[in-house]
Amino acid sequence: MRNVLHAKCVTCGKIYDAAPGLTNCTCGGILDIIYDYDYIKSHLSKADLAGRQEHTMWRYREMLPVEDCTELPPLRVGWSPLYQAGRLASQLGIRQLYIKDDGINPTASLKDRASAMAVAKAREAGAKVIACSSTGNAASSLAGNAAAAGLKTYIFVPSRAPKGKVAQLMAFGATVISVQGSYEDTFALSKAAIDRWGWYNRNAAINPYLSEGKKTVGLEIMEQLQWVVPDYIAISVGDGCTIAGLWKGLKDLYAIGFIDRLPRLISAQAEGCCPLNRAIKTGEDWRPMAENTLADSIAVGVPRNADKALLAIRESNGLAVNVSDQEIMDAQKLLGRTCGVFGEPAGVAGTAGLKKLCEQGKIPANATAVSVVTGNGLKDVANAIASCGEPVSIPSDMDQLLKAFAERGIPLE
Ligand SMILES: *Cc1c(COP(=O)(O)O)cnc(C)c1O
């Protein structure tokens, strides 16, 4: 990879060759992929990008850690729409708001960006089997992207994972182990199994290439905004790999001179599980927390990418905001009604956080913000119905229809 210099431990600074099977540093720290920005600058311009027909995350290949000869995985991941959300912006009382809908990815979450990268790197490593543990979306996206590439998967999920995600896993033909315990317990068993059988490891905490896949969400946001940097980007945070990836993408663009400043990140976590935001707010080290939230994808009591995530939030002079399950449910409805975007609970937590900060007067009225919706609402219909309500249910009878309209005060024009 001529664009990559090496991998570097974020804890102790130790340097490693950027081999496809990289895991953690010997000190236990997580690795970061370090690029040769001069090389990228001389091989990629904004005009090159503008002329590209490849409308997937791979349009940024010069900025990604894959070999030129690597066969890319087949599913169409990335280049999700960035909607201008004027009505929602006025409701929140800010100048402009954009919604990046990553729920349109092939397996319906932002995790596809990391899984596509994992499949590309597994191919470079010559692996035939990939494994991971996941709250659900990393699992279903790995299963789908691996199935498309002809690789076998072993997937560990906590037994609480919503049915929609489990259905995806079964459809994609993964071997699924539903662990009766927390995400922490699930991770521990997956680690033991991966160590024992030597599978390619798609655990975001371990594999440094995954946040490089996720960084493409940041690259796209900036290209879609024609390189005009917003004041804030809000995103939900569990393990921390996503927000760290987003930040990496933005910093890469800054390093090659495509953008002239950096936005402030808004890290949204659930009140019932916010170990990273608690560390930001208190200035102390992060400590494990219980996993008490309906937003299952961010119910991560022991975040595995804590170091990279905390660094990203702090470097960006970011804001940490915790939202209640009720605030998440309200945001799900609000996004559906004002934007036609249907997100799962964790998917809308960033928007819930932005809304809360606006209500608290912490975001100036002339601000421009982007909120990333990280997963599709169809993943978890039980919670969507709980927050958005049930339909009018009647027999096929006009009198009953008139009665129902009258009873509910439903306007007919
Ligand atoms: C995984 C996930 C997140 C959080 O990403 P982390 O890397 O765990 O911080 C947010 N939303 C959805 C829908 C996810 O699946």
The ligand as an ORCA input file, in Angstrom:
! r2SCAN-3c Opt
* xyz 0 1
  C     -22.629      0.252     16.089
  C     -23.639      1.319     16.005
  C     -23.428      2.589     16.572
  C     -22.208      2.970     17.361
  O     -20.974      2.636     16.779
  P     -19.749      2.291     17.736
  O     -18.608      2.081     16.853
  O     -20.143      1.076     18.506
  O     -19.586      3.473     18.643
  C     -24.424      3.523     16.430
  N     -25.560      3.253     15.769
  C     -25.789      2.059     15.197
  C     -27.066      1.841     14.477
  C     -24.833      1.054     15.295
  O     -25.092     -0.133     14.760
*
